[in-house]
Amino acid sequence: MTYVRYWGSHFKHPRTCHLLRATMRSVRQAGWKSYLVCSRPPDDPRLAEEIFGAGTEIVYLPRPRRNFDPACVWRAYRLFRRLNCTVMHCDNMHTSPLIGAALAGVPVRLWSKRSMNPVYETMRKPTLRDRIAISLRVSCWLATRVLAVSTAVKEELIELGIPTGKLAVLPNPAEIERLSEETRRQVRTELGYGDDEVVFTTIGHAVPVKGWDVLLQSFAQVAKHYPRARLQFVGSITGAREREYYQCLNASIRTWGLADRVRFLGDQPDIRVPLAAADVFILPSRSEGNSNALTEAMMFGLPCIATKVGAAADVIAHGENGWLVERNDAEELRDAMLSLARDQGLRQRIVSTVLAQGRCAPTFSEYSDQFVQICREQLDANSTRKA
């Protein structure tokens, strides 16, 4: 058996590398050859070494220029034929590699659907093209199994008429350890936070889909009623698509006089550090398939406020272990933030509930084992059809 994971992009974060390695290790333990397709080597060579350590060969092919890219179809077709591919997993992109796999006769073709309808990301009304969703429908038709990262993503596909029997929910894994109370005090001291300050934290990067502008608008009102509130943004602000949005956020900060209450921490090599400084985690996104930051913040033991996107409703029971608010609703978000800022006892009760419920996501190993089981089921179903 030969397994090819068509990642298509390049991996930039250690978390992605750890997940890929865990999956490849499980594939190798199943006795299959494994290959990973990327667009280019990672900036940090050590990340590629982790993949090689799992016994996987990395193949570099150009990223498709669009969903229907004839050059990508041809490259994928030749690759799958050359490797005699048995299981192809299309991840982080779709359509063109799936077409190439179908033409090459790959019997098991999996596609991970990681995001929801792009209209939420671009903040516009659905067009006829969005409702028809040709590329999405073609990808679902070509895949022998579509792996949705959350119940919300699965339900969106069902609304488009994709057969339920073709869909499975495979949530993102998460692994994180809490830091000691002593470390928390040290981190807060280094960042200049006092014991009486309530720190709200979000993790993402500076693009509109992450909803940082909505959070900032809400925080401006919170700060008026609760002067000891602080806000920290964690994630990249320097990318080509991020700089303009970041400048707009800074302009709002100056207009509302929040310069001494808001800070941007940039990318953090250890996400536990900003989480240790936080009292409340907020996911203000306009769209998510399954937010790793949210599940990690919950497992870290923070009370969380999240917009009703992606897997948020899968892991948060509103009012019990967190809060759910409507996307783009700055007033509802403000009210939830004020409730938690003013009531330390409420925050502590939420934390106790979160910690008592245990894990809200599979481990990397559990995810990988479940993925291999899906592959086996698809291979068995293909053998049955042939018989």
Buried (B, 14 or more C-beta within 10 A) or exposed (E): BBBBBBBBBBBBBBBBBBBBBBBBBBBBEBEBBBBBBBBEEBEBEEBBEBBEEBBBEBBEBEBBEEBBBEEBBBBBBEBBBEBEBBBBBBBBBBBBBBBBBBBBEBBBBBBBBBBBBBBBBEEEEEEEEBEEBEBBBBBBEBBBBBBBBBBBBBBBBEEBEBEEEBBBBBBBBBBBEBBEEEEBBBBBEEBEBEEEBBBBBBBBBBBBBBBBBBBBBBBBBBBEEBEEBBBBBBBBBEEEEBEEBBEBBBEBBEEBEBEEBBBBBEBEEEBBBBBBBBBBBBBBBBBBBBBBBBBBBBBBBBBBBBBBBBBBBBBBEBEEBBBBBEBBBBEBBBBBBBEBBBEEEEBEBBBEBBBEBEBBBBEBBBBBBBBBEBBBEBBEBBEEEEE
